[in-house]
């Protein structure tokens, strides 16, 4: 007789465990649904998940801004290097133009030859000589 009662009790314990397990799974599913969506579920769970979502979105935006800022700053550095290099080239071209102008004044080189070396037309070279 005792075994029958124990069997009935153990069956009900198993059923209770299954019910508890089902409730936990349901609670997890509701929380997951509330976290992924603003629809349904308990208002308190929804409010918490909305806050968490807002924090996540805020974090993602901050990360995106930081990545964009880093990319912009690295590009700025690259642009600065290009500008610096261009200034050096222009400085060297300026020295070359002065050198060629002096050769023209000393009648060693013609304006046509100097303009050709500077990849300019004669008119442009003459305007820069002054």
C-alpha positions as CSV (number, residue, x, y, z in Angstrom):
1,X,0.0,0.0,0.0
2,X,2.8,2.4,0.8
3,X,4.4,1.9,-2.5
4,X,1.2,2.9,-4.3
5,X,1.0,6.1,-2.3
6,X,4.8,6.7,-2.9
7,X,4.2,6.1,-6.7
8,X,1.3,8.6,-6.7
9,X,3.4,11.1,-4.7
10,X,6.4,10.6,-6.9
11,X,4.2,11.0,-10.0
12,X,2.9,14.3,-8.7
13,X,6.4,15.4,-7.8
14,X,7.5,14.6,-11.3
15,X,4.5,16.6,-12.6
16,X,5.3,19.4,-10.3
17,X,8.9,19.5,-11.5
18,X,7.8,19.4,-15.1
19,X,5.4,22.3,-14.4
20,X,8.1,24.3,-12.7
21,X,10.4,23.5,-15.6
22,X,7.7,24.6,-18.1
23,X,7.1,27.8,-16.1
24,X,10.8,28.6,-16.1
25,X,11.0,28.0,-19.8
26,X,8.0,30.2,-20.4
27,X,9.5,32.9,-18.2
28,X,12.7,32.8,-20.2
29,X,10.8,32.9,-23.5
30,X,8.7,35.9,-22.3
31,X,11.9,37.7,-21.2
32,X,13.6,36.9,-24.5
33,X,10.6,38.0,-26.5
34,X,10.4,41.2,-24.4
35,X,14.1,41.9,-24.9
36,X,13.8,41.4,-28.7
37,X,10.6,43.2,-29.1
38,X,8.5,45.9,-27.5
39,X,5.3,43.8,-27.9
40,X,3.7,41.6,-25.3
41,X,4.9,40.2,-22.0
42,X,4.7,41.6,-18.6
43,X,5.0,45.5,-18.4
44,X,7.8,45.3,-15.8
45,X,9.8,42.9,-17.9
46,X,9.1,45.1,-20.9
47,X,10.2,48.2,-19.1
48,X,13.5,46.6,-18.0
49,X,14.2,45.3,-21.5
50,X,13.4,48.7,-23.0
51,X,16.0,50.2,-20.7
52,X,18.5,47.5,-21.6
53,X,17.7,48.0,-25.2
54,X,18.2,51.8,-24.9
55,X,21.5,51.2,-23.1
56,X,22.6,48.7,-25.9
57,X,21.6,51.2,-28.6
58,X,23.4,54.0,-26.8
59,X,26.5,51.7,-26.5
60,X,26.3,50.8,-30.2
61,X,26.0,54.5,-31.2
62,X,28.9,55.4,-29.0
63,X,31.0,52.7,-30.5
64,X,30.0,53.7,-34.0
65,X,30.9,57.3,-33.2
66,X,34.3,56.2,-31.8
67,X,35.0,54.1,-34.9
68,X,34.0,57.0,-37.1
69,X,36.1,59.5,-35.1
70,X,39.1,57.1,-35.3
71,X,38.6,56.7,-39.0
72,X,38.4,60.4,-39.4
73,X,41.4,61.1,-37.3
74,X,43.5,58.5,-39.2
75,X,42.3,60.0,-42.5
76,X,43.1,63.4,-41.2
77,X,46.6,62.2,-40.4
78,X,46.9,60.8,-43.9
79,X,45.6,64.0,-45.4
80,X,48.1,65.9,-43.3
81,X,50.9,63.7,-44.6
82,X,49.7,64.2,-48.2
83,X,49.5,68.0,-47.7
84,X,53.0,68.0,-46.1
85,X,54.4,66.0,-48.9
86,X,52.7,68.3,-51.5
87,X,54.2,71.3,-49.7
88,X,57.7,69.8,-49.9
89,X,57.1,69.1,-53.6
90,X,55.9,72.6,-54.2
91,X,58.9,73.9,-52.2
92,X,61.2,71.9,-54.4
93,X,59.4,73.0,-57.5
94,X,59.8,76.6,-56.3
95,X,63.5,76.0,-55.9
96,X,63.6,74.5,-59.4
97,X,61.7,77.4,-60.9
98,X,64.1,79.9,-59.2
99,X,67.0,77.9,-60.5
100,X,65.6,77.7,-64.0
101,X,64.8,81.5,-63.9
102,X,68.4,82.2,-63.0
103,X,69.6,80.0,-65.9
104,X,67.3,82.0,-68.2
105,X,68.7,85.3,-66.9
106,X,72.2,84.0,-67.5
107,X,71.2,83.1,-71.0
108,X,72.1,79.4,-70.4
109,X,68.5,78.2,-70.9
110,X,65.6,79.4,-73.0
111,X,62.1,80.1,-71.6
112,X,60.8,77.3,-73.8
113,X,63.2,74.8,-72.3
114,X,62.5,75.9,-68.7
115,X,58.7,75.8,-69.3
116,X,59.1,72.3,-70.7
117,X,61.1,71.1,-67.7
118,X,58.4,72.5,-65.3
119,X,55.5,71.0,-67.5
120,X,54.1,74.5,-68.1
121,X,53.3,76.6,-71.0
122,X,55.6,79.5,-71.8
123,X,53.0,82.1,-70.7
124,X,52.4,80.4,-67.4
125,X,56.2,80.2,-66.7
126,X,56.7,83.8,-67.7
127,X,53.9,84.9,-65.3
128,X,55.5,83.0,-62.5
129,X,59.0,84.4,-63.3
130,X,57.9,87.9,-62.2
